Amino acid sequence: MELIPLIVVLSGIAVASFTDFRQFKVYNLLTFPLFFGGLAYGVINGGLSGLGFAFAGAFTGFGILLIPYLMGGLGAGDVKFVMAVGTWIGAGMLLPAILIGCLVVFAYYLIVVARRQGLTGVAHNVQLMVARLSCFGRNLALNDQFETVQSTSNNIESDSRGRLIPFSAMISVGIIIAFIFAKVSTGR
């Protein structure tokens, strides 16, 4: 990976992780410049093919995170952050970064729930996730809303706030691991 995209993405990861851990938010003040900067860099560095590379990365992030977002499992800032990073690193690196990041999210979630509710709580929460996934279509059609990340993160006194996961921060771990694997596999 080139030096400029690496520096930009690592800087974006640092800011997004900080705000996500503190407030469960990733702000447009970060995501929009990161997104449009990635598009501009793609054009400057590779013309139309560079722009295609950037858009492919953005659409990969959007496509993968759209359903979890619609289910209320993550916020719009998380989606915009992953799309923005995708413009810099492309679909080929973003896909494994998201997959690794999701494993990190799941491990973090299990640890948080186990600390708060024990192993019985972990089993209950996994059953709840399966139930939510199995009735996803019905709930969208009936507008039957689960408690969403957006409503929980804005309510400081919510009991559910302790279960929130700083998704962008966890995906950032996946991005860093993907960088390391790419570096090791190419030897550069």
C-alpha positions in Angstrom: 0.0 0.0 0.0 1.2 3.5 -0.8 2.3 5.8 1.9 -0.3 8.6 1.4 -3.4 6.3 1.6 -1.8 4.5 4.6 -1.3 7.7 6.5 -4.7 9.0 5.7 -6.5 5.8 6.6 -4.6 5.3 9.8 -5.3 9.0 10.8 -9.0 8.4 10.0 -9.0 5.2 12.1 -7.5 7.0 15.1 -10.1 9.8 15.0 -13.1 7.5 14.3 -12.0 5.1 17.1 -11.6 7.9 19.6 -15.1 9.4 18.9 -16.7 6.0 18.6 -15.3 4.7 22.0 -16.2 8.0 23.7 -19.6 8.8 22.2 -20.6 5.9 19.9 -20.5 8.3 17.0 -18.4 8.8 13.9 -18.9 12.4 12.6 -19.5 13.7 9.1 -16.6 16.1 9.8 -14.4 13.0 9.4 -16.3 10.8 7.0 -17.1 13.3 4.2 -13.6 14.7 3.8 -12.2 11.2 4.0 -14.7 10.0 1.3 -14.2 12.8 -1.1 -10.5 12.9 -0.5 -10.3 9.2 -1.4 -12.3 9.9 -4.6 -10.0 12.8 -5.5 -6.9 10.8 -4.7 -8.2 8.0 -6.9 -8.6 10.4 -9.9 -5.3 12.1 -9.4 -3.4 8.8 -8.9 -5.2 6.7 -11.5 -7.6 8.7 -13.6 -10.9 6.9 -14.4 -9.5 3.6 -13.2 -8.5 5.2 -9.9 -12.0 6.6 -9.6 -13.4 3.2 -10.3 -11.1 1.7 -7.6 -12.4 4.2 -5.1 -16.1 3.8 -5.9 -15.7 0.0 -5.9 -14.3 0.2 -2.3 -17.1 2.6 -1.2 -19.9 0.5 -2.8 -18.4 -2.7 -1.2 -18.6 -1.1 2.2 -22.1 0.2 1.6 -23.4 -3.1 0.2 -22.1 -5.1 3.1 -23.3 -2.8 5.9 -26.7 -1.7 4.5 -28.7 -4.6 6.0 -27.1 -4.3 9.5 -27.7 -0.6 9.3 -31.4 -1.1 8.3 -31.8 -3.5 11.2 -30.6 -0.9 13.6 -27.4 -2.7 14.4 -25.0 0.1 13.6 -25.2 3.8 12.9 -25.0 5.7 9.7 -21.6 7.1 10.8 -20.2 3.6 10.8 -21.5 3.0 7.3 -20.1 6.3 6.0 -16.7 5.6 7.7 -16.3 2.2 6.1 -17.4 3.6 2.7 -14.8 6.4 3.1 -12.0 4.0 4.0 -13.1 1.9 1.1 -12.3 4.8 -1.3 -8.7 4.7 -0.1 -8.0 1.0 0.2 -10.4 -0.5 -2.5 -12.8 -3.4 -2.4 -10.0 -6.0 -2.4 -8.6 -4.9 0.9 -11.9 -3.7 2.4 -13.7 -7.0 2.1 -11.2 -8.9 4.3 -10.9 -5.9 6.7 -14.7 -6.0 7.2 -14.7 -9.7 7.7 -11.9 -9.6 10.2 -13.5 -6.6 11.9 -16.8 -8.4 12.2 -15.0 -11.2 14.0 -13.5 -8.6 16.4 -16.9 -7.1 16.9 -18.4 -10.5 17.8 -15.6 -11.3 20.2 -15.9 -7.8 21.8 -19.7 -8.3 22.1 -19.3 -11.7 23.7 -16.8 -10.3 26.3 -19.1 -7.3 27.1 -22.1 -9.5 27.6 -20.3 -12.2 29.5 -18.9 -9.5 31.9 -22.3 -8.0 32.5 -24.6 -11.1 32.4 -22.4 -14.2 32.5 -22.6 -17.2 30.2 -26.4 -17.3 30.5 -26.6 -13.8 29.2 -24.4 -14.7 26.3 -26.7 -17.6 25.3 -29.7 -15.4 25.6 -28.2 -12.6 23.5 -27.1 -15.0 20.8 -30.7 -16.4 20.7 -32.0 -12.8 20.4 -29.7 -12.1 17.5 -30.9 -15.2 15.7 -34.5 -14.3 16.3 -33.9 -10.8 15.0 -32.3 -12.1 11.9 -35.0 -14.7 11.3 -37.8 -12.1 11.4 -35.9 -9.3 9.6 -38.2 -9.0 6.6 -41.4 -9.1 8.7 -40.2 -6.4 11.0 -39.3 -4.1 8.2 -42.6 -4.6 6.5 -44.6 -4.0 9.7 -42.3 -1.1 10.8 -41.8 -3.1 14.1 -38.7 -1.5 15.4 -36.1 -3.0 17.7 -34.2 -0.7 19.9 -31.6 0.7 17.5 -28.0 1.8 18.0 -29.1 5.3 17.1 -31.8 5.5 19.8 -29.6 3.8 22.4 -26.5 5.9 21.8 -28.5 9.2 22.1 -30.1 8.1 25.4 -27.3 8.2 28.1 -29.5 6.6 30.7 -30.5 3.6 28.6 -29.8 0.2 30.2 -28.9 -1.0 26.7 -26.1 1.6 26.3 -23.7 -0.7 28.1 -24.1 -3.3 25.3 -23.3 -0.9 22.5 -20.3 -1.7 20.5 -18.0 0.9 19.0 -18.3 -0.7 15.5 -16.0 1.7 13.6 -13.3 1.2 16.2 -13.7 -2.6 15.9 -13.7 -2.5 12.1 -10.5 -0.3 12.4 -8.8 -3.3 14.1 -9.8 -5.4 11.1 -8.4 -2.8 8.7 -5.1 -2.7 10.5 -4.9 -6.5 10.5 -5.7 -6.5 6.8 -2.9 -4.0 6.3 -0.5 -6.3 8.2 -1.5 -9.4 6.2 -1.1 -7.4 2.9 2.3 -6.3 4.0 3.4 -9.8 5.0 2.0 -11.4 1.9 3.6 -9.0 -0.5 6.8 -8.7 1.4 6.8 -4.9 1.1 
